[in-house]
């Protein structure tokens, strides 16, 4: 009998999280089963014993996978098995990776694989908020060196109250939705979306999350002690040459520092840096220049470059491109640079440029989401592309990577709350990064705002975004917050903090910390400085276009929406879709119907308004309720011996009896010249209360012939005078269809 080790974490609202180890996946270096209610996942971690030769980085790979069986479902497709990772799974991997990666020792270069598998869910609790805790717990019970533990929680604010790890249902009501990752002492990662909240409110949510994380980290420490894995494995993944390191710093630091403070452009600065190290390498005798030595030179030179850049900022307040710490690069933008899309823009900030387009579509263009725990449709899409030429690299483009999914998701979150409620169009933004030197995701937000406004989408307010950086030393006692960071400042700095928002507040954020010791004071200052930067960039956007275009582009589809009673949906569609297909073919429109509560939402799209009006009239005719006494224009569907059936409203036929066609007596319908397909005006005389059949009349709309006298109904007794007249003129009268037609004198 296996006796697993179990640790329980109280969330404080009646819910608990259990961490269990020693039962499943025992051959992994570390494995933990996490369970909260009916959500259960297995996290495992395996690390190679040695690093691959020449590796000087942390080769960490995090995989998160959801089994369809976890929610009692079959996967789609022909193979009926799980395939490539969904966007949701990729985004969950990134959430975990970004917290774990900075906490491995700098000199640890063995391959590490973290696998998290969702095995059970009831569809209530959101599993991505638990994945980071599960991964960290697996590391905690292993012998892999790791400066954790960490945990991640989601914070939602619902009706003004913060909630840790809210359910799917609760999250729909939240105005703050952020994921926070942290150690026992420091915030490491923040990502999420908000509905235009203040910087103070966001900071309060982060602090609230950290208190919950501290409890979860302490539980992992206790789990480590219970398992007996407090001692981690020994390793040696770097062989250093301290003399070479000192020689490189002594000979190259001043040259590199001079370049760092020169304020040159990206490529000029990069060429100058390369020239310095190339000159150093050229001076080494060829017989001494081994591959191992080249690798060491590259690593030590990187450290020199990093130190020079950081000292230049901390000591002189001067950045690589010559800017002050709070200065934004030059910005230019334009709208409508491309005629084909329904909206387009170019946004350029320094050496970062996004070309964005907007396409407007109908309900048929919705994205179908078929994830394990989410069957839904999305009407607002944003796709971010980062081709190699954006940074001058000569290499092929191999499809969408995790970075592109993550950056696109951040920009999507920044803009989605600004789309008008119940907007009839499906919207797709595509951002192609044509140049990049820092913060291309924030350029996407700005270019996306411009393209939406150019397309005539009546967004609530324009959104701008900025990426903030940090250079710090002595655990944050000496620091500088950088606005609008360059690529090198992101790579060599201590923080990448992206903030987007409107004039009213923050809409999305993403923060990664690469060092221990980020105080709330630094975070508060970074948020305040980011707000100033966002306002400056927003002003530049408004210089290009003040407000959305009043109307769509001429070639954009026109959409009108009508709500109909639920019981009429079938009538509009018709048997086998016959009615709706006929309307589309006849009017040249695209019509979609969606059931919403007790109503049907009918969306009619076309390039011109004439087609929409024609289709709208037909739909309204179908759902209209016939009224006795009303006059209708109908079409004869068939002719019978006793009359004709007329479609007087779409989908509604009534009988035009032979006696109601004309005032004179008819032997056949053909006498009038009426035939199938003819259009005729009719009046609705009656609706049978039992059968619902419609009685129509054409005669009621024709003038009565002169001298025409109605025959009395059976049971009526005419007065004596009438009877005498009837008797005297009986020989000259004709009886037709229950009526009397008397010839003129």
Rosetta blueprint (number, residue, H / E / L):
1 X L
2 X L
3 X L
4 X L
5 X E
6 X E
7 X E
8 X E
9 X E
10 X E
11 X L
12 X L
13 X L
14 X L
15 X L
16 X E
17 X E
18 X E
19 X E
20 X E
21 X E
22 X L
23 X L
24 X L
25 X L
26 X L
27 X L
28 X L
29 X L
30 X E
31 X E
32 X E
33 X E
34 X E
35 X E
36 X E
37 X L
38 X L
39 X E
40 X E
41 X E
42 X E
43 X E
44 X E
45 X E
46 X E
47 X E
48 X L
49 X L
50 X L
51 X L
52 X L
53 X L
54 X L
55 X L
56 X L
57 X L
58 X L
59 X L
60 X E
61 X E
62 X E
63 X E
64 X E
65 X E
66 X E
67 X L
68 X H
69 X H
70 X H
71 X H
72 X L
73 X L
74 X L
75 X L
76 X L
77 X L
78 X L
79 X L
80 X L
81 X L
82 X L
83 X L
84 X L
85 X L
86 X L
87 X H
88 X H
89 X H
90 X H
91 X H
92 X H
93 X H
94 X H
95 X H
96 X H
97 X H
98 X H
99 X H
100 X H
101 X H
102 X H
103 X H
104 X L
105 X L
106 X L
107 X L
108 X L
109 X L
110 X L
111 X L
112 X E
113 X E
114 X E
115 X E
116 X E
117 X E
118 X E
119 X E
120 X E
121 X L
122 X L
123 X L
124 X L
125 X E
126 X L
127 X L
128 X H
129 X H
130 X H
131 X H
132 X H
133 X H
134 X H
135 X H
136 X H
137 X H
138 X H
139 X H
140 X H
141 X L
142 X L
143 X L
144 X L
145 X L
146 X L
147 X L
148 X L
149 X L
150 X E
151 X E
152 X E
153 X E
154 X E
155 X E
156 X E
157 X E
158 X E
159 X L
160 X L
161 X E
162 X E
163 X E
164 X E
165 X L
166 X L
167 X E
168 X H
169 X H
170 X H
171 X H
172 X L
173 X L
174 X L
175 X L
176 X E
177 X E
178 X E
179 X E
180 X E
181 X E
182 X E
183 X E
184 X L
185 X L
186 X L
187 X E
188 X E
189 X E
190 X E
191 X E
192 X E
193 X E
194 X E
195 X E
196 X E
197 X E
198 X L
199 X H
200 X H
201 X H
202 X H
203 X H
204 X H
205 X H
206 X H
207 X H
208 X H
209 X H
210 X H
211 X H
212 X H
213 X H
214 X H
215 X H
216 X H
217 X H
218 X H
219 X H
220 X H
221 X H
222 X H
223 X H
224 X H
225 X H
226 X H
227 X H
228 X L
229 X L
230 X L
231 X L
232 X L
233 X L
234 X L
235 X L
236 X L
237 X L
238 X L
239 X L
240 X L
241 X L
242 X H
243 X H
244 X H
245 X H
246 X H
247 X H
248 X H
249 X H
250 X H
251 X H
252 X H
253 X H
254 X H
255 X H
256 X H
257 X H
258 X H
259 X H
260 X H
261 X L
262 X L
263 X L
264 X L
265 X L
266 X H
267 X H
268 X H
269 X H
270 X H
271 X H
272 X H
273 X H
274 X H
275 X H
276 X H
277 X H
278 X H
279 X H
280 X H
281 X H
282 X H
283 X L
284 X L
285 X L
286 X H
287 X H
288 X H
289 X L
290 X L
291 X H
292 X H
293 X H
294 X H
295 X H
296 X H
297 X H
298 X H
299 X H
300 X H
301 X H
302 X H
303 X H
304 X H
305 X H
306 X H
307 X H
308 X H
309 X H
310 X H
311 X H
312 X H
313 X H
314 X H
315 X H
316 X H
317 X L
318 X L
319 X L
320 X L
321 X L
322 X L
323 X L
324 X L
325 X L
326 X L
327 X L
328 X L
329 X L
330 X L
331 X E
332 X E
333 X E
334 X E
335 X E
336 X L
337 X L
338 X L
339 X L
340 X L
341 X L
342 X L
343 X E
344 X E
345 X E
346 X E
347 X E
348 X E
349 X E
350 X L
351 X L
352 X E
353 X E
354 X E
355 X E
356 X E
357 X E
358 X E
359 X E
360 X E
361 X E
362 X L
363 X H
364 X H
365 X H
366 X L
367 X E
368 X E
369 X E
370 X E
371 X L
372 X L
373 X L
374 X L
375 X E
376 X E
377 X E
378 X E
379 X L
380 X E
381 X E
382 X E
383 X E
384 X E
385 X E
386 X E
387 X L
388 X H
389 X H
390 X H
391 X H
392 X L
393 X L
394 X L
395 X L
396 X L
397 X L
398 X L
399 X L
400 X L
401 X L
402 X H
403 X H
404 X H
405 X H
406 X H
407 X H
408 X H
409 X H
410 X H
411 X H
412 X H
413 X H
414 X H
415 X H
416 X H
417 X L
418 X L
419 X L
420 X L
421 X L
422 X L
423 X L
424 X L
425 X L
426 X E
427 X E
428 X E
429 X E
430 X E
431 X E
432 X E
433 X E
434 X E
435 X E
436 X L
437 X L
438 X L
439 X L
440 X H
441 X H
442 X H
443 X H
444 X H
445 X H
446 X H
447 X H
448 X H
449 X H
450 X H
451 X H
452 X H
453 X H
454 X H
455 X H
456 X L
457 X L
458 X L
459 X L
460 X L
461 X L
462 X L
463 X L
464 X E
465 X E
466 X E
467 X E
468 X E
469 X E
470 X E
471 X E
472 X E
473 X E
474 X L
475 X L
476 X L
477 X L
478 X E
479 X E
480 X E
481 X E
482 X E
483 X E
484 X L
485 X L
486 X L
487 X H
488 X H
489 X H
490 X H
491 X H
492 X H
493 X L
494 X L
495 X E
496 X E
497 X E
498 X E
499 X E
500 X E
501 X E
502 X L
503 X L
504 X L
505 X L
506 X E
507 X E
508 X E
509 X E
510 X E
511 X E
512 X E
513 X E
514 X L
515 X L
516 X L
517 X L
518 X L
519 X L
520 X H
521 X H
522 X H
523 X H
524 X H
525 X H
526 X H
527 X H
528 X H
529 X H
530 X H
531 X H
532 X H
533 X H
534 X H
535 X H
536 X H
537 X H
538 X H
539 X H
540 X H
541 X H
542 X H
543 X H
544 X H
545 X L
546 X L
547 X L
548 X L
549 X L
550 X L
551 X L
552 X L
553 X L
554 X L
555 X L
556 X L
557 X L
558 X E
559 X E
560 X E
561 X E
562 X E
563 X E
564 X E
565 X E
566 X H
567 X H
568 X H
569 X H
570 X H
571 X H
572 X H
573 X H
574 X L
575 X H
576 X H
577 X H
578 X H
579 X H
580 X H
581 X H
582 X H
583 X H
584 X H
585 X H
586 X H
587 X H
588 X L
589 X L
590 X E
591 X E
592 X E
593 X E
594 X E
595 X E
596 X E
597 X L
598 X L
599 X E
600 X E
601 X E
602 X E
603 X E
604 X E
605 X E
606 X E
607 X L
608 X L
609 X H
610 X H
611 X H
612 X H
613 X H
614 X H
615 X H
616 X H
617 X H
618 X H
619 X H
620 X H
621 X H
622 X H
623 X H
624 X L
625 X L
626 X L
627 X L
628 X L
629 X L
630 X L
631 X E
632 X E
633 X E
634 X E
635 X E
636 X E
637 X E
638 X E
639 X E
640 X E
641 X L
642 X L
643 X E
644 X E
645 X E
646 X E
647 X E
648 X E
649 X E
650 X L
651 X L
652 X E
653 X E
654 X E
655 X E
656 X E
657 X E
658 X H
659 X H
660 X H
661 X L
662 X L
663 X L
664 X L
665 X L
666 X L
667 X L
668 X L
669 X H
670 X H
671 X H
672 X H
673 X L
674 X L
675 X L
676 X L
677 X L
678 X L
679 X E
680 X E
681 X E
682 X E
683 X E
684 X E
685 X E
686 X E
687 X E
688 X L
689 X L
690 X L
691 X L
692 X L
693 X L
694 X E
695 X E
696 X E
697 X E
698 X L
699 X H
700 X H
701 X H
702 X L
703 X L
704 X L
705 X L
706 X L
707 X L
708 X E
709 X E
710 X L
711 X L
712 X L
713 X L
714 X L
715 X L
716 X L
717 X L
718 X L
719 X L
720 X H
721 X H
722 X H
723 X H
724 X H
725 X H
726 X H
727 X H
728 X H
729 X L
730 X H
731 X H
732 X H
733 X E
734 X E
735 X E
736 X E
737 X L
738 X L
739 X E
740 X E
741 X E
742 X E
743 X L
744 X L
745 X L
